[in-house]
Amino acid sequence: MSPEPKPAASTGQGWEGLNLPPEQEQAVADAAASYIASPLDTVPMPSPQLIETTYEVPVPTPHGVFGVRAWLFADGAEHITARALNDDGTPTPFTGTGTEPPAPAVRIHSECATGDIFGSYRCDCGPQLENGLRIIAQQGGWLVYTRNHEGRGIGLVNKLRAYRLQDAGLDTVDANLALGLDADMRDYTQASVILQELGAERIRLVSNNPAKVQALAELGVEVLEMIPDEVPARAENTRYLATKRDRMRHQLGPRNTHPNHPHNH
Ligand SMILES: Nc1nc2c(ncn2[C@@H]2O[C@H](COP(=O)(O)OP(=O)(O)OP(=O)(O)O)[C@@H](O)[C@H]2O)c(=O)[nH]1
């Protein structure tokens, strides 16, 4: 069962609950209120019903050849999977550490149009995607690209509204809250349906985020191990990464939160 639709930002007045210093209140109130058209008044919740999937199509990439499939769900969400293939088109065997029988490396990558398409330095999403593909090409497994996870589930319009709030001084968590949204609204139901269809219910998850492990466990996907997907911090995303570590419990080390760390050069 997917959860009931959840109301999203309609007033943009969630900032009132944040107890901001008075000198910041006005800038945040202005940024929260400033959008050109009405925001969506609901964040759609995913349907678990899979309507259609495709045969695997080989796609050569800088990281190797991947067998790509598309997946359509009843709510219109379309996702992508990419399986690591050898040069002869056979699936890359599952290697890497510690599990018997060997389990696939899987990255569930949440869509980030700004990071994945444009290579935005505001976040670490683009390099995380590339790093994830590299790990999967080496160790065998799948990338699951979830296209209804944009902005940690709040959608692109709301994410860009949240960016304005970040430019007014809020961190990434408080910016979502200021819009009247949760810090993380992703639902992994459809990802878990895809993994079940692929026969990948015991996985090694390429992620730094323990909340993903928890969410997948509740949906019947067993994470045997977390494979870190760490990328060097940059000046532009240092605060973003520190907030992920400090407020969302992401497992990030010094190299991932200090742009001047010696190993980043
Ligand atoms: N709301 C919001 N979403 C963001 C922001 N920056 C990136 N995102 C989204 O965050 C999602 C990626 O989530 P992250 O929290 O970076 O990482 P994660 O997927 O939880 O964890 P990893 O598996 O370790 O990458 C994507 O959907 C991005 O679109 C932001 O400032 N605000």
The ligand as an ORCA input file, in Angstrom:
! r2SCAN-3c Opt
* xyz 0 1
  N      15.228     19.278     -1.292
  C      16.481     19.260     -1.733
  N      16.889     18.189     -2.443
  C      18.154     18.190     -2.877
  C      19.047     19.234     -2.642
  N      20.231     18.924     -3.233
  C      20.058     17.725     -3.809
  N      18.816     17.268     -3.604
  C      18.196     16.005     -3.963
  O      18.685     15.041     -3.079
  C      18.572     13.761     -3.680
  C      19.854     13.004     -3.395
  O      19.837     12.776     -2.050
  P      21.066     12.917     -1.094
  O      20.505     13.239      0.246
  O      22.071     13.848     -1.696
  O      21.744     11.547     -1.063
  P      21.059     10.183     -0.766
  O      20.554      9.717     -2.097
  O      20.076     10.249      0.343
  O      22.258      9.354     -0.201
  P      23.409      8.662     -1.003
  O      22.879      7.309     -1.391
  O      24.561      8.560     -0.096
  O      23.675      9.508     -2.211
  C      18.245     13.996     -5.147
  O      16.867     13.734     -5.314
  C      18.487     15.486     -5.336
  O      17.605     16.039     -6.297
  C      18.588     20.344     -1.881
  O      19.316     21.279     -1.579
  N      17.295     20.305     -1.454
*
